[in-house]
Every structure is written in C-alpha cells, then in structure tokens.
Amino acid sequence: MHPHSAHAAQRVVKYRADAGTCEACSLKAKCTPSKKGREVLRYFDESYVDRVKTYRGTFPYEKALRKRRVWDEPLFAEAKDWHGLRRFRLRRLEKVNAEALLIAAGQNVKRLVALRIPARTTRRTSDHITSHGRLSCHRQGRFSTGWQA
C-alpha cells in the first residue's frame, strides 16, 4: 500500500492498494469487498500510540502506573469531588491552565494549613520537603508533620 492522500485538516493519512494488486490476492474476500482496492485510514500520531501499547506489561510501565495511582489520581479525584473541577469554566488553553493551577494552589494551601505547625518546634520546615520538592506524606495522602511539640 502506498499513501494515496493526506487529510491535513483531519490529521489522517489514507493508504490505498492498487485494484490490480487486490484482485490478484487470495485474501481479498476476507480483506475488502471494494473493486477499487483496500483503503486504510491511519492517524498521523498513531505510530506513537502503537509504540506505547508495546510498553504495557513491562516493569517500568507497571511501576509508573502504581506511582500514579498513589500520587496523581487522588489529587485529581479531590479536585473533581471537593473543588468542582468536573469541567473547566474558562476557554482557551492559557485560561484553562490558569484555572487548573489555581485549583492546585488551593489544594496545596489546604494541605499546608492542615499541617497545623506549632509555634515552637525543633525541626525546620525544610526537613519535611523531600528531594522531589514535595511535602512528605503517607500513602493515603494525609500529611504527617512528625513534629514533637
């Protein structure tokens, strides 16, 4: 098959086999009923999707999914359930990004307030920030100060 035409607006490439090639093929009955030959549409980015599908089941892929389940998904669920982020209220990419950042900032402020850091402590605040720049927390998403007053 050779690329017959590209639909740039749809980001699709149409592949069409020559009619003569299809007529000579023993699998034509199972492949296509067309007299013009087999036609296949493929999205421009579909090769990336195919490559990512091959990652499924590998150790790094499964590890990333487990990590996402603990770190990312609970935060999105919280934004959806508690902060009304079922749909963005604003339009255009820059406004949607700003809205999402405001929701995330609100979640972070809520967590910092929940720490209820006592006035007299023996540890510095920076002791609770991990090497990834996140506050240390339990798997359930509840923050622990670990501070002794």
C-alpha atoms as a printed R data frame, in Angstrom:
    type eleno elety resid chain resno       x       y      z
1   ATOM     1    CA   MET     A     1   0.000   0.000  0.000
2   ATOM     2    CA   HIS     A     2   1.182   3.491 -0.688
3   ATOM     3    CA   PRO     A     3  -0.026   6.784  0.739
4   ATOM     4    CA   HIS     A     4  -2.741   7.969 -1.604
5   ATOM     5    CA   SER     A     5  -3.692  11.238  0.025
6   ATOM     6    CA   ALA     A     6  -3.296  13.096  3.285
7   ATOM     7    CA   HIS     A     7  -6.165  14.833  5.006
8   ATOM     8    CA   ALA     A     8  -4.167  17.517  6.823
9   ATOM     9    CA   ALA     A     9  -7.204  19.068  8.482
10  ATOM    10    CA   GLN     A    10  -8.180  15.677  9.922
11  ATOM    11    CA   ARG     A    11  -4.556  14.633 10.554
12  ATOM    12    CA   VAL     A    12  -5.201  11.350  8.729
13  ATOM    13    CA   VAL     A    13  -3.268   9.528  6.014
14  ATOM    14    CA   LYS     A    14  -5.224   7.384  3.587
15  ATOM    15    CA   TYR     A    15  -3.451   4.300  2.215
16  ATOM    16    CA   ARG     A    16  -4.940   2.594 -0.826
17  ATOM    17    CA   ALA     A    17  -3.746  -0.539 -2.573
18  ATOM    18    CA   ASP     A    18  -3.968  -0.718 -6.333
19  ATOM    19    CA   ALA     A    19  -7.088  -2.503 -7.592
20  ATOM    20    CA   GLY     A    20  -4.959  -4.953 -9.569
21  ATOM    21    CA   THR     A    21  -2.942  -5.913 -6.503
22  ATOM    22    CA   CYS     A    22  -6.101  -6.631 -4.509
23  ATOM    23    CA   GLU     A    23  -7.702  -8.635 -7.334
24  ATOM    24    CA   ALA     A    24  -4.629 -10.895 -7.537
25  ATOM    25    CA   CYS     A    25  -4.565 -11.510 -3.762
26  ATOM    26    CA   SER     A    26  -6.032 -14.754 -2.410
27  ATOM    27    CA   LEU     A    27  -7.194 -12.971  0.785
28  ATOM    28    CA   LYS     A    28  -9.225 -10.284 -0.996
29  ATOM    29    CA   ALA     A    29 -12.573 -11.789  0.059
30  ATOM    30    CA   LYS     A    30 -11.586 -11.558  3.739
31  ATOM    31    CA   CYS     A    31  -9.930  -8.148  3.348
32  ATOM    32    CA   THR     A    32 -12.248  -5.907  1.309
33  ATOM    33    CA   PRO     A    33 -15.317  -6.070 -0.927
34  ATOM    34    CA   SER     A    34 -14.203  -2.945 -2.819
35  ATOM    35    CA   LYS     A    35 -13.496  -3.121 -6.563
36  ATOM    36    CA   LYS     A    36 -11.084  -0.164 -6.181
37  ATOM    37    CA   GLY     A    37  -8.746  -1.924 -3.743
38  ATOM    38    CA   ARG     A    38  -8.211  -1.859  0.005
39  ATOM    39    CA   GLU     A    39  -8.293   1.512  1.731
40  ATOM    40    CA   VAL     A    40  -6.905   2.136  5.241
41  ATOM    41    CA   LEU     A    41  -7.038   5.373  7.228
42  ATOM    42    CA   ARG     A    42  -4.336   5.956  9.806
43  ATOM    43    CA   TYR     A    43  -3.854   8.956 12.089
44  ATOM    44    CA   PHE     A    44  -0.530  10.812 11.891
45  ATOM    45    CA   ASP     A    45   0.252  10.123 15.560
46  ATOM    46    CA   GLU     A    46  -0.890   6.510 15.570
47  ATOM    47    CA   SER     A    47   2.685   5.203 15.453
48  ATOM    48    CA   TYR     A    48   3.226   6.763 18.901
49  ATOM    49    CA   VAL     A    49   0.118   5.026 20.221
50  ATOM    50    CA   ASP     A    50   1.361   1.722 18.818
51  ATOM    51    CA   ARG     A    51   4.751   2.204 20.476
52  ATOM    52    CA   VAL     A    52   3.194   2.988 23.870
53  ATOM    53    CA   LYS     A    53   0.968  -0.093 23.622
54  ATOM    54    CA   THR     A    54   4.112  -2.238 23.456
55  ATOM    55    CA   TYR     A    55   5.183  -0.840 26.856
56  ATOM    56    CA   ARG     A    56   2.151  -2.328 28.623
57  ATOM    57    CA   GLY     A    57   3.121  -5.186 30.907
58  ATOM    58    CA   THR     A    58   6.765  -4.119 31.259
59  ATOM    59    CA   PHE     A    59   8.148  -3.441 34.738
60  ATOM    60    CA   PRO     A    60   8.789   0.317 34.250
61  ATOM    61    CA   TYR     A    61   5.269   0.796 32.853
62  ATOM    62    CA   GLU     A    62   3.615  -1.041 35.744
63  ATOM    63    CA   LYS     A    63   5.782   0.837 38.254
64  ATOM    64    CA   ALA     A    64   4.722   4.167 36.739
65  ATOM    65    CA   LEU     A    65   1.059   3.122 36.968
66  ATOM    66    CA   ARG     A    66   1.416   2.192 40.652
67  ATOM    67    CA   LYS     A    67   3.115   5.507 41.350
68  ATOM    68    CA   ARG     A    68   0.404   7.414 39.505
69  ATOM    69    CA   ARG     A    69  -2.292   5.576 41.478
70  ATOM    70    CA   VAL     A    70  -0.790   6.825 44.750
71  ATOM    71    CA   TRP     A    71   0.410  10.326 43.830
72  ATOM    72    CA   ASP     A    72  -1.650  11.761 40.981
73  ATOM    73    CA   GLU     A    73  -5.085  10.167 40.803
74  ATOM    74    CA   PRO     A    74  -6.179  11.019 44.385
75  ATOM    75    CA   LEU     A    75  -5.368  14.680 43.724
76  ATOM    76    CA   PHE     A    76  -7.447  14.750 40.543
77  ATOM    77    CA   ALA     A    77 -10.299  12.977 42.343
78  ATOM    78    CA   GLU     A    78 -10.140  15.532 45.157
79  ATOM    79    CA   ALA     A    79 -10.223  18.422 42.682
80  ATOM    80    CA   LYS     A    80 -13.203  16.830 40.966
81  ATOM    81    CA   ASP     A    81 -15.204  15.886 44.069
82  ATOM    82    CA   TRP     A    82 -14.380  18.680 46.533
83  ATOM    83    CA   HIS     A    83 -13.471  21.644 44.328
84  ATOM    84    CA   GLY     A    84 -15.954  21.305 41.474
85  ATOM    85    CA   LEU     A    85 -13.385  20.675 38.752
86  ATOM    86    CA   ARG     A    86 -15.655  18.452 36.682
87  ATOM    87    CA   ARG     A    87 -15.431  20.860 33.753
88  ATOM    88    CA   PHE     A    88 -13.312  23.911 33.193
89  ATOM    89    CA   ARG     A    89 -15.296  27.113 33.333
90  ATOM    90    CA   LEU     A    90 -12.919  29.101 31.142
91  ATOM    91    CA   ARG     A    91 -11.992  28.614 27.498
92  ATOM    92    CA   ARG     A    92  -8.668  28.689 25.634
93  ATOM    93    CA   LEU     A    93  -5.552  26.879 26.716
94  ATOM    94    CA   GLU     A    94  -3.892  29.655 28.744
95  ATOM    95    CA   LYS     A    95  -7.089  30.267 30.743
96  ATOM    96    CA   VAL     A    96  -7.638  26.543 31.358
97  ATOM    97    CA   ASN     A    97  -4.027  26.239 32.564
98  ATOM    98    CA   ALA     A    98  -4.537  29.201 34.909
99  ATOM    99    CA   GLU     A    99  -7.740  27.681 36.305
100 ATOM   100    CA   ALA     A   100  -6.060  24.309 36.893
101 ATOM   101    CA   LEU     A   101  -3.096  25.990 38.600
102 ATOM   102    CA   LEU     A   102  -5.439  27.929 40.900
103 ATOM   103    CA   ILE     A   103  -7.192  24.703 41.922
104 ATOM   104    CA   ALA     A   104  -3.816  23.008 42.555
105 ATOM   105    CA   ALA     A   105  -2.573  26.012 44.551
106 ATOM   106    CA   GLY     A   106  -5.739  25.872 46.651
107 ATOM   107    CA   GLN     A   107  -5.160  22.178 47.330
108 ATOM   108    CA   ASN     A   108  -1.568  22.885 48.367
109 ATOM   109    CA   VAL     A   109  -2.587  25.738 50.682
110 ATOM   110    CA   LYS     A   110  -5.224  23.490 52.243
111 ATOM   111    CA   ARG     A   111  -2.575  20.863 52.961
112 ATOM   112    CA   LEU     A   112  -0.184  23.403 54.455
113 ATOM   113    CA   VAL     A   113  -2.918  24.734 56.739
114 ATOM   114    CA   ALA     A   114  -3.776  21.170 57.729
115 ATOM   115    CA   LEU     A   115  -0.230  20.682 58.993
116 ATOM   116    CA   ARG     A   116  -1.013  22.994 61.948
117 ATOM   117    CA   ILE     A   117   2.653  23.593 62.630
118 ATOM   118    CA   PRO     A   118   3.197  24.514 66.318
119 ATOM   119    CA   ALA     A   119   4.979  27.791 67.103
120 ATOM   120    CA   ARG     A   120   7.814  26.026 68.949
121 ATOM   121    CA   THR     A   121   9.466  23.243 67.019
122 ATOM   122    CA   THR     A   122  12.781  21.520 66.986
123 ATOM   123    CA   ARG     A   123  12.816  20.842 63.260
124 ATOM   124    CA   ARG     A   124  12.916  23.183 60.323
125 ATOM   125    CA   THR     A   125  10.160  23.226 57.709
126 ATOM   126    CA   SER     A   126  12.691  22.228 55.051
127 ATOM   127    CA   ASP     A   127  13.209  18.901 56.853
128 ATOM   128    CA   HIS     A   128   9.777  17.822 55.597
129 ATOM   129    CA   ILE     A   129  10.336  18.585 51.960
130 ATOM   130    CA   THR     A   130  11.565  15.579 50.041
131 ATOM   131    CA   SER     A   131  14.220  15.596 47.350
132 ATOM   132    CA   HIS     A   132  11.370  15.803 44.812
133 ATOM   133    CA   GLY     A   133  10.197  19.116 46.269
134 ATOM   134    CA   ARG     A   134   7.066  17.581 47.796
135 ATOM   135    CA   LEU     A   135   5.995  17.520 51.395
136 ATOM   136    CA   SER     A   136   6.469  14.132 52.965
137 ATOM   137    CA   CYS     A   137   3.198  12.265 53.356
138 ATOM   138    CA   HIS     A   138   1.641   8.874 53.966
139 ATOM   139    CA   ARG     A   139   0.295   6.719 51.157
140 ATOM   140    CA   GLN     A   140  -3.289   7.683 51.963
141 ATOM   141    CA   GLY     A   141  -2.479  11.301 51.139
142 ATOM   142    CA   ARG     A   142  -2.667  12.514 54.734
143 ATOM   143    CA   PHE     A   143   0.208  14.668 55.766
144 ATOM   144    CA   SER     A   144   2.224  13.946 58.854
145 ATOM   145    CA   THR     A   145   4.322  16.576 60.499
146 ATOM   146    CA   GLY     A   146   6.194  14.167 62.680
147 ATOM   147    CA   TRP     A   147   6.959  17.130 64.885
148 ATOM   148    CA   GLN     A   148   7.238  16.921 68.617
149 ATOM   149    CA   ALA     A   149   5.984  19.990 70.472
